[in-house]
Amino acid sequence: MDEIIVKKDGFAWIQAEPLLQKGLLHGFSTRLGGTSRGFYESLNLGLHVNDVQERVLKNREAWASALGFDLDKSVWGEQVHGSNSVYVTKEHCGRGARTFASTMPGVDALFTNQPGIPLVAVFADCVPVLLYDRSAGCIGVVHAGWRGIVAHNTERTIEGMETLVGVKRENLQIYVGPCISQDYYGVDENVKRRFEDAGYGKNIAERNGLHYIDLRNCLAEALLEFGIARKNVCVSTHCTYREETLFFSHRRDKGQTGRMAGVIMMDWREIEK
């Protein structure tokens, strides 16, 4: 399944064709179109890096406006490389939107069945996952770093969506977004063993004394084994490390870099038109 790059007002963001549905807003930002400088040039959306906060807020406001969602209704998680998720309601609107201190604490995944709430997570090599069950009227976003993948945090999030909202995994449309590719993700023996113990051994290649892991394929295969239909999983072909003009990369930039963001929101006003 394909992705498209949308360009508007100097910004560019990536969308997955399966999620281009009436009443659903989604996108994964690039680094283009913002006001940040230096290491963070230009659309840095992370408040927890050493960028000028005013520039980050200006970036967030402009990016939200370009995509068509209200920044002050959006919800952002703390992202601790864990497996916890949280069910989001309108009471949470604005959490993390303008201050890092107000993010939803201790979570790497958010989901809701309430319209008009943009769910957002930030990335700079880790795997973004957007989820949508139209029948149940539920969306989710997952920040899947390597620790989250070996802890199966996307699957745990789906289980929460099933329990609390009535999602059916066979109905889910899932976008596994831009992340670091296997060619650039070399890890040590300890991390390799963690992946092997989690059942991902066949997604590891050996080269020059390092072990190179295919994060997105680990996740995609896990989703298929979990009962997600192959036709419902769109896996990005973009590499955050290789495509320097489009993306920040924590590994390529040795930690001194900005963050992209993935967002998803249901807008039932569009469905009712």
N, C-alpha and C positions, 0 to 999 in steps of 0.2 A: 504494500500500500504506500501511497505517495505522500510527500510533504510539499508545502508551498511556502514561499517567502513573500510576505505581504510588506509593501512599502507605503508609508504615509507620513507626511509632515516631517520628513527627515529621519524617521524611525524605520526599522525593519524588524519584523518578528516572524517566527516560524509557526505554521499550523499543520495539523494532520488532517488529511482529507476525510477520514471516518468521523471526525468530530465537527465537521462543517455542517452542523444541523441547526435548523430553525430553533431559536430559543436557547442556544448554547453559545457562550463566548469562551474562547480559549486562545492561548498564544504562549510562545516561549521567546523571550527577548533576545536580541543580539546586543553587542556593545555599541551599536551605532545610534547617534542622535541625541546624546546627552550633553551635559555641561562639565562633567568631571575632567580632571587633567592628570598628567603624569601617568603613574601606574594604573590609574582608574579611568583613563580615557576610553569612551566618553560617557556611555550610559551605564554607570555603576548604580545598581539598585540595592546594594548591601549597606545597611547602617552599622554593621559590626566590624567593618574594616576601617583603616585609618584615613578615610576620605573626609573631606569637609562636609559636615552634616547638612548644611544648607544646600549644597549642590546635590546631594543624594535625594533630599526631599523634593527639590525642583525636578530632578530626573523622574522620580516616582509620580509626581503630579502630572507631568507632561506625558509620560508613557501611559498612565491610566486614561488620560483624556484621549490619546490617540486610539487606544483600543476600545474605549467606550464604557469604562466602569468607574465607579466612585471610589477613589482611594480611601476615603474615610469610612467606607463600609467594608473594606477588605480586611482579611484576617491572615496573620503570618505566624508561623511557629518558630520556636527557639532553635530547633535543629541541632540535636546533640548526638547524632549518629546512632540512634537507638531504634527500637521497634514499637514505640508507643504512638497511638493515634488518638484523636479526640473528635467527638461529635460537636459540630459548631452550630450555634443558634444566633439569632439576631442580637442577643445580649452580648455576643463577642465581637460585634462589628467594630472595626477600628483597632483591634488588638494588634500591635506590631506595625501598624501602618506608618506611624510618624516617630516612634521611638523603639529602640531595640528592647528596652526594659519592659515594655508592655506586651511583648510577644507571648503567645501561648506557651507556657513553660514545659520543658522536658519532652516535647513531641517533635516527631519528624513527619507526621502525616495528619491531614485534616480532611473531614468529610461532612457533608450536610445534605439534607433534602429540602432546605428552605431556599426559595429563589431570591435573587438579588444580593447574595453574599459572595463576593469574589474570594476564592481561596488561593493563597499565594505561597510559593516556596522559592528559595534562592539557591543558585548553583554556580560552580566553577570547575567542573569535571565530573562530579557525582551525577547519578542518573535521575532525571526528572520523570515522574510517572503521573499522568492525568487519567482519571477514571470517570466513566459516565454510564449509568443505567437509566435509559430514557423511560422504561416502563415503571421503574420504582421512583423516578424523579430524584435521583441522587448523584452527586458528584464527589470526587475526591482528588487530592494531590498528595504525592509521596516524595520525600527526599530520600533517595536510596543510595547511600554511600556504600563502601565495601562492607562495613560492619552491619549496615542495615540489610544488605543483600544476604549475607551469611546468616543473619537472624530472621530472614524471610519477612521483613517488615511490610512489604507490599501485600503478601498473602494474609498477614495478620490484620492489616487494614481492611481488606476485603471481608474477612470474617466479621469484623466489627460492623461493617456496613450491612452485612447479611443479618446479623443479630438485632441491631438497633433500628434499621430502616426497612428491612425486607428486600434488600437487593438480592438478585439471583446472578451468580457468577457467569452463567451461560449467556446472560443478557448484557454483560459489561463490554463496553468499547474502551480500549486502553491504548494510550499513546506512551511509548517508551522514548523519551526525547533525547536531544543532543547531549553527548557525554564524551569522556575521553575514550578513545578506541584502544583495542588490544595492542596495537603496535607501540603505543607509548605508555602503557600501564604495567611497568615492571615492578615486581614486589619481591620481598625477601622470603626465606623459607618458612618463617612463622605464619605470614599471611597466606602463603600457598597452602599450608596445612589446614588453615581455617576453611579455605574454599573446598579443599578435598573432603574434609569432614562434613561439610554441608551438602556434598553431592555434586560439586561442580568441577570435578577433576578433568573432564574432557574439554573444558573451556580454558585450559592452561597450556601455553606453549613455552618451551625452553629456548633461551637465547643468551649467549654471552654471560652465563652464570646467574641470570635473573629469570624469573617466572612471570610471563606476560598473560594477564587475565582479560578475558572478553566479558566485561561487566554487563553490557546490554544483552548479550546472548545468554549469560547466566540467568538474568532476570526473565527474558522472554521464554526460555525453556522451562523455568520454574512455573511461570504462569500457565503454560500449556499443560504441565503435569498437574496443576491445581484445578484444572477443569475449564480454563478459558479457551474458547474456540480460536483456532489459529487465524481465521478470517477476521477476528475481532481485535487482533493485536497489531498495531502499527509501530514498527521499530525504526527509529531515526538512522539515517546514514551519515549524519554530520558528526565530525570529531572536534571537540572543543580545543584540544591541544594543537591539532594540525591547522585549523582554520583561524589563524591569529587575527585576521582582519574582522572576523565576525564575532569571536568569542573570547572571553576571559578564560584563563586556565591556571588553576592553582599550582599544578605541577610544572607546567612550562615556565610560568612567571615566578617560580620559587616562592610562592606564598604572598608576594606583593602584587595583588591584583584585585579587580572588582568582582561583582557578581551579576549574573543574569537572573531572570526570574521566570517561573512558569505560573500561569494563572488560569483558572477555570471558574465559570459562573453560569448558573441558569438564569435566564431572563424570560419569565413566562409571559411578559407583555408582548414579546415577539410571537410566541405561540398563539396568543389570543387574537392577533391581528387578522 
